[in-house]
Amino acid sequence: MEFTVQQIAELLQGKIEGDNAAKVSTLAKIEEAQNGALAFLSNPKYEPYLYTTGASAVIVSDKLELKKPVSAALIRVSDPYSSFSTLLQYYQAALLASKTGVEEPAFIGSGSEIGDNHYRGAFSYIGNNCKIGANVRIFPQVYVGDNVTIGDNTTIFAGAKLYSNTIVGSNCTLHAGVVLGSDGFGFAPQPDGSYKMVPQIGNVVLEDDVSIGANTTIDCATMGSTIIRQGTKIDNLVQIAHNVEVGKHTVIAAQTGISGSSKIGNHCVIAGQVGIVGHITIADKTTIGAQSGVGKTIKKSGTIIQGSPAFDYKQNLRALAVFRKLPELQRDLEALSEKI
């Protein structure tokens, strides 16, 4: 695919400096880009590459002041990183749009419906009484159980598994190996020390514009639904337990685990390897630092916590500073004890 700088600027609502007729056919890092490539500059530490890059065009901030002449055409926008992300989305959508039709063998059960312009890869399986929207892409070896609903423009990559009764909204992305609707971890202890399984009869609901990373698992509810609200983005290798609710536009990084029946607010940021106990509530706009262990409800919106057990971020930093000095403090204390 080939575009002119003018076409790209119109898409991004940017202003051009340089040759608006220059053509680009690929996207590249600014330090690696060659003729015919489009790059972007967001981080100031990469600015020196702007004056040496071989790119035909570069997306830059409308506030950037040039220190040297630039050979590439510039497209000035308010947020270069966001604008470049928009282009990547268009590029990816174009690639996905090329996937249409049905590869053989593929199975679809009785009573199931699927919208126009869809793609079903080889060895994909769709159960009975499913309702699947238009422009859906289902890659090879995807399993979709009975009574599943999938909205328009959703993409499900290879090997994902959607258990029966799962509901997935429109414009969602499920990456390879995602499992939605597996049993929640529910076992009742018995008098003899054994454990009796508690049947999990609920489902999983993803609202619109949700992205789920590779090999992430979201358990079905014991009763009712495990819910991921609109716009939330979940990284690879995340475990979300039964009856959890995650609010709108929350981001969750890799290797985080959220225990059953916890409620996560809107616009939260949960960093990698965070552990959250069950049956607690996390307020809106909470930020949880990496490797934190959260063991109690957070009531105040906008709270920032870190550590295990997690507490106020700044206090945690001060505590760590003291912790690093403990050997020195111990020596001082022993020396003082000897003098006394």
LINZI-V867317 format. One record per residue. N is the residue number from 1. D_CENTER is the distance of its C-alpha to the mean C-alpha in Angstrom with 2 decimals. Layout:
# LINZI-V867317
n=N d_center=D_CENTER
n=N d_center=D_CENTER
This chain:
# LINZI-V867317
n=1 d_center=27.48
n=2 d_center=29.38
n=3 d_center=29.18
n=4 d_center=31.34
n=5 d_center=30.30
n=6 d_center=31.70
n=7 d_center=29.42
n=8 d_center=26.28
n=9 d_center=27.61
n=10 d_center=28.28
n=11 d_center=24.76
n=12 d_center=23.39
n=13 d_center=26.43
n=14 d_center=27.39
n=15 d_center=30.86
n=16 d_center=32.35
n=17 d_center=34.50
n=18 d_center=36.24
n=19 d_center=36.62
n=20 d_center=34.88
n=21 d_center=36.08
n=22 d_center=34.41
n=23 d_center=32.34
n=24 d_center=28.99
n=25 d_center=27.66
n=26 d_center=24.77
n=27 d_center=22.04
n=28 d_center=22.44
n=29 d_center=22.10
n=30 d_center=24.90
n=31 d_center=26.64
n=32 d_center=26.77
n=33 d_center=27.25
n=34 d_center=30.49
n=35 d_center=32.50
n=36 d_center=30.71
n=37 d_center=27.24
n=38 d_center=25.14
n=39 d_center=23.47
n=40 d_center=22.18
n=41 d_center=23.14
n=42 d_center=21.02
n=43 d_center=21.80
n=44 d_center=25.56
n=45 d_center=26.19
n=46 d_center=25.77
n=47 d_center=28.38
n=48 d_center=31.21
n=49 d_center=29.65
n=50 d_center=30.04
n=51 d_center=33.78
n=52 d_center=33.78
n=53 d_center=31.00
n=54 d_center=32.18
n=55 d_center=29.61
n=56 d_center=31.26
n=57 d_center=29.00
n=58 d_center=26.67
n=59 d_center=24.47
n=60 d_center=25.49
n=61 d_center=25.68
n=62 d_center=28.53
n=63 d_center=29.72
n=64 d_center=30.07
n=65 d_center=33.73
n=66 d_center=34.83
n=67 d_center=36.93
n=68 d_center=38.13
n=69 d_center=38.56
n=70 d_center=35.62
n=71 d_center=36.23
n=72 d_center=32.96
n=73 d_center=32.56
n=74 d_center=30.35
n=75 d_center=28.08
n=76 d_center=27.82
n=77 d_center=24.99
n=78 d_center=23.94
n=79 d_center=20.47
n=80 d_center=20.41
n=81 d_center=16.80
n=82 d_center=15.61
n=83 d_center=18.39
n=84 d_center=17.56
n=85 d_center=13.99
n=86 d_center=15.87
n=87 d_center=18.11
n=88 d_center=15.52
n=89 d_center=14.25
n=90 d_center=17.94
n=91 d_center=18.60
n=92 d_center=15.97
n=93 d_center=17.24
n=94 d_center=20.71
n=95 d_center=20.10
n=96 d_center=18.74
n=97 d_center=21.68
n=98 d_center=24.02
n=99 d_center=23.05
n=100 d_center=25.43
n=101 d_center=27.89
n=102 d_center=28.23
n=103 d_center=28.69
n=104 d_center=31.16
n=105 d_center=31.20
n=106 d_center=28.78
n=107 d_center=29.50
n=108 d_center=29.14
n=109 d_center=30.94
n=110 d_center=33.54
n=111 d_center=32.73
n=112 d_center=29.29
n=113 d_center=28.54
n=114 d_center=26.22
n=115 d_center=26.09
n=116 d_center=27.31
n=117 d_center=25.92
n=118 d_center=23.78
n=119 d_center=23.23
n=120 d_center=23.78
n=121 d_center=23.80
n=122 d_center=26.49
n=123 d_center=26.65
n=124 d_center=24.12
n=125 d_center=25.37
n=126 d_center=25.24
n=127 d_center=27.25
n=128 d_center=29.72
n=129 d_center=29.37
n=130 d_center=25.84
n=131 d_center=24.99
n=132 d_center=22.68
n=133 d_center=22.35
n=134 d_center=23.12
n=135 d_center=21.30
n=136 d_center=19.26
n=137 d_center=18.56
n=138 d_center=19.06
n=139 d_center=19.28
n=140 d_center=21.89
n=141 d_center=22.23
n=142 d_center=19.86
n=143 d_center=21.45
n=144 d_center=21.51
n=145 d_center=23.85
n=146 d_center=26.46
n=147 d_center=25.94
n=148 d_center=22.28
n=149 d_center=21.22
n=150 d_center=18.69
n=151 d_center=18.52
n=152 d_center=19.22
n=153 d_center=17.19
n=154 d_center=14.69
n=155 d_center=14.02
n=156 d_center=14.19
n=157 d_center=14.48
n=158 d_center=17.28
n=159 d_center=18.08
n=160 d_center=15.74
n=161 d_center=17.82
n=162 d_center=18.08
n=163 d_center=20.93
n=164 d_center=23.55
n=165 d_center=23.08
n=166 d_center=19.29
n=167 d_center=18.31
n=168 d_center=15.39
n=169 d_center=15.44
n=170 d_center=15.69
n=171 d_center=13.35
n=172 d_center=10.70
n=173 d_center=9.21
n=174 d_center=9.77
n=175 d_center=9.97
n=176 d_center=13.17
n=177 d_center=14.42
n=178 d_center=12.34
n=179 d_center=14.96
n=180 d_center=15.22
n=181 d_center=18.47
n=182 d_center=20.04
n=183 d_center=22.59
n=184 d_center=21.88
n=185 d_center=23.71
n=186 d_center=26.86
n=187 d_center=30.24
n=188 d_center=33.39
n=189 d_center=35.69
n=190 d_center=39.22
n=191 d_center=42.59
n=192 d_center=43.09
n=193 d_center=39.89
n=194 d_center=37.98
n=195 d_center=34.87
n=196 d_center=34.84
n=197 d_center=31.71
n=198 d_center=30.66
n=199 d_center=29.70
n=200 d_center=26.26
n=201 d_center=27.00
n=202 d_center=24.08
n=203 d_center=20.97
n=204 d_center=17.24
n=205 d_center=16.25
n=206 d_center=13.07
n=207 d_center=13.90
n=208 d_center=13.38
n=209 d_center=10.47
n=210 d_center=7.84
n=211 d_center=5.16
n=212 d_center=5.65
n=213 d_center=5.95
n=214 d_center=9.67
n=215 d_center=12.17
n=216 d_center=10.37
n=217 d_center=13.14
n=218 d_center=13.68
n=219 d_center=17.41
n=220 d_center=19.66
n=221 d_center=21.66
n=222 d_center=25.17
n=223 d_center=26.25
n=224 d_center=24.41
n=225 d_center=20.63
n=226 d_center=17.43
n=227 d_center=15.41
n=228 d_center=11.85
n=229 d_center=12.74
n=230 d_center=12.17
n=231 d_center=9.36
n=232 d_center=7.01
n=233 d_center=3.20
n=234 d_center=3.53
n=235 d_center=4.36
n=236 d_center=7.73
n=237 d_center=10.83
n=238 d_center=10.12
n=239 d_center=13.12
n=240 d_center=13.54
n=241 d_center=17.25
n=242 d_center=19.59
n=243 d_center=20.00
n=244 d_center=17.07
n=245 d_center=15.96
n=246 d_center=12.76
n=247 d_center=13.54
n=248 d_center=12.45
n=249 d_center=9.93
n=250 d_center=8.94
n=251 d_center=6.21
n=252 d_center=6.68
n=253 d_center=7.26
n=254 d_center=9.00
n=255 d_center=12.25
n=256 d_center=12.13
n=257 d_center=14.49
n=258 d_center=15.35
n=259 d_center=18.87
n=260 d_center=20.46
n=261 d_center=21.13
n=262 d_center=19.31
n=263 d_center=18.17
n=264 d_center=15.31
n=265 d_center=15.97
n=266 d_center=14.54
n=267 d_center=12.89
n=268 d_center=12.54
n=269 d_center=11.01
n=270 d_center=10.99
n=271 d_center=11.40
n=272 d_center=11.85
n=273 d_center=14.50
n=274 d_center=15.08
n=275 d_center=17.34
n=276 d_center=18.07
n=277 d_center=21.30
n=278 d_center=22.03
n=279 d_center=23.57
n=280 d_center=22.57
n=281 d_center=21.06
n=282 d_center=18.77
n=283 d_center=19.78
n=284 d_center=17.87
n=285 d_center=16.54
n=286 d_center=16.88
n=287 d_center=15.57
n=288 d_center=15.81
n=289 d_center=16.51
n=290 d_center=15.77
n=291 d_center=17.87
n=292 d_center=19.03
n=293 d_center=20.70
n=294 d_center=20.77
n=295 d_center=23.85
n=296 d_center=24.85
n=297 d_center=23.88
n=298 d_center=22.80
n=299 d_center=24.71
n=300 d_center=24.55
n=301 d_center=21.89
n=302 d_center=20.55
n=303 d_center=21.40
n=304 d_center=20.21
n=305 d_center=20.86
n=306 d_center=20.95
n=307 d_center=22.82
n=308 d_center=23.91
n=309 d_center=25.19
n=310 d_center=23.06
n=311 d_center=25.07
n=312 d_center=25.31
n=313 d_center=23.65
n=314 d_center=26.86
n=315 d_center=29.07
n=316 d_center=27.00
n=317 d_center=27.54
n=318 d_center=31.23
n=319 d_center=31.46
n=320 d_center=30.01
n=321 d_center=32.57
n=322 d_center=35.32
n=323 d_center=34.04
n=324 d_center=34.34
n=325 d_center=37.93
n=326 d_center=38.99
n=327 d_center=41.02
n=328 d_center=42.92
n=329 d_center=43.49
n=330 d_center=44.77
n=331 d_center=47.25
n=332 d_center=48.45
n=333 d_center=48.91
n=334 d_center=50.88
n=335 d_center=53.02
n=336 d_center=53.74
n=337 d_center=54.68
n=338 d_center=57.17
n=339 d_center=58.81
n=340 d_center=59.19
